[in-house]
Amino acid sequence: MDFDYVSNDPFGGIETKTIASVFIVVCVVLCVYYFLRYNREKTETPPNMEELGRSTWTLLHTMAAKYPYEADRNLQQDTMNFLQVFAKLYPCPKCSNHMMDYMNGRKPTLSGRFQFTKWLCDFHNSVNAKLGKRIFPLEKVEERWATAKVCTKEQKCSYS
């Protein structure tokens, strides 16, 4: 899988979808930042890599747990773009390279919730193995992440 998005367009060789993906990733990174800041003790120090990692996994696993059971091609492509740009922009170079390498060897399966959740669990476990942490069983993923209390179309977000 190649991570180059270059084409001939008025945006200097970057596809419009990529610009949208970068915008989405920046928004998500800001959300993670504010989540970290809100949930930490009142301190002026930035989050350490452990805090950033936990927040990142929370975000990604919650996204996968709320992903549609069957995703259309557009959503699959948007999700792939998001993951690719997210990997490129991740603030830890070692983690960024690992994610890009992992996706090059094991393309994300994004056809539906179960497939995305399984791919993400496998990826997370590859990181756990590198760090000497326990492997999280796939059977526990739904129990752990699907009950996340997130906004719905019917429920307003707490910031609105």
N, C-alpha and C positions, 0 to 999 in steps of 0.2 A: 504494500500500500504506500502510495506516495503522498507526502503532505504538502506538495506544492499546489497552490491554487491559482497560478498565473494564467490569465487569458487577456485578450485584447478588449478593453472596455474603457470608458471615460474615467474610471477610478484608478488610473495608473497601473493597470495590469492585474487588479484584484477583482475577482468576481463579486457582484453585488451581494450574493448570498453569504460570502465570506465576511463582508463588511457587517452584515446583520449578525452573523455568528460572533464576530469579535465584540460587537455591541452587547449581545446577550451575555457573553462570558464576562465582560467588564461589569455588567450589572450583577451577575451572580457573585463575582469576587467581592464586590462591594457589600452584597448581602451577607456573605460569609464573614467579612470583616466586621460589620456592625453586629452580627450575631455573636462573634467572639467578644467584641467589646462590651456588649450588653450583658453577657453571661460571665464575665470575669469580674474579679474584685476591682474596685475602683483603683486603677493604677495607670500610670503613664507609660508603662513599658509595653512594647508590641508583643503579640502572641509568640510563643516559641513554636518550634516545628511540631512538637507533639500536639499542641492545641490546634494548630492549623490543620494537621493531619486528621484529627478526630472530627473537626468541623467539616472538612472536605468529604470524609466518608459519610458523615451524616447527610450532607447535601446530596451526594451521588446516590446513596442507597434510598433516600426518600424519593428522589426523582424516579428511580427504577421502580420502587414500590407503587408509585402513583401513575406510572406509565400505562397507556391503554393496553387492554388484553390483546388487541390486534391493532397494530399501528399502520397507517397508510404510508405510502412511499415518501411523501413530503415530510412527514414527521420523522421517519427513519433517517432521511438525508439531513434534516435539521439537527437531529440528535447526534449523528455521526460528525457533522461539522462542529457542533458544540464540543464533543469529546476531543476532537483533534486540536481545536483552538485552545481549549482548556489545558490540554497536555502541554502545548507550546508555551502558554503563558504562566504555568504553575511556577511559583516563586522559588522553589527548590530545584536547582538544575539536575541533581541526581534523580529526584522523583519524576521530574519532567521527562528526562531521557528514558527512565524505566517505563513510564506510561506509553510513550511513543513506541518504544521497542516492543512492548507487550501487544499494542494494537497492530503493529506491523506483522507480528507472528500469529496473532489470534484476533482476527477482525471482529469487532463488536457485533453481536447478534441482536438486532433491533426490531425484529418482526413483531414482537409482542412483549408483554410484561414478564412472563416467565423466562423467555430467552434473554432479555436484557438483564433481569435479576440474576440469572445463573452466570452470565458472562461477567457481570460486575463482582459477584461473589468469588468466582475463580480468580479474577484480577486481584481483588483484595487479599485473598489467601496467598497469592504469589508474593505480595508485599509482606504479609505476615510471616511467610516462610523465610524470606530474606532477613527479616528482623528477629527471627527466632521466637515469634509469638505463636500462640495456638491457632490452629486452623478452625475457621467458623463453619459449622455444618450448614449446607444448603437448606436442609429441612427446617432450620430455625430462622431463616431469613424473613419469611413472611410474618412470623410471630414478632420478630424484632422491629421490622421497619414498616409493615403495612398499616399498623395502627397509629402511625405518626399523626399528630393533630395539626393539620395544615388547613389553610383556607380552601373553601370550595366556592363554586359559583353562587351558591345560596348564602354563604356565610362571609361577612366582611372580614378583611384582615384587621389585625389589632392596630395597625398604624393608620387606617383610613377613618 
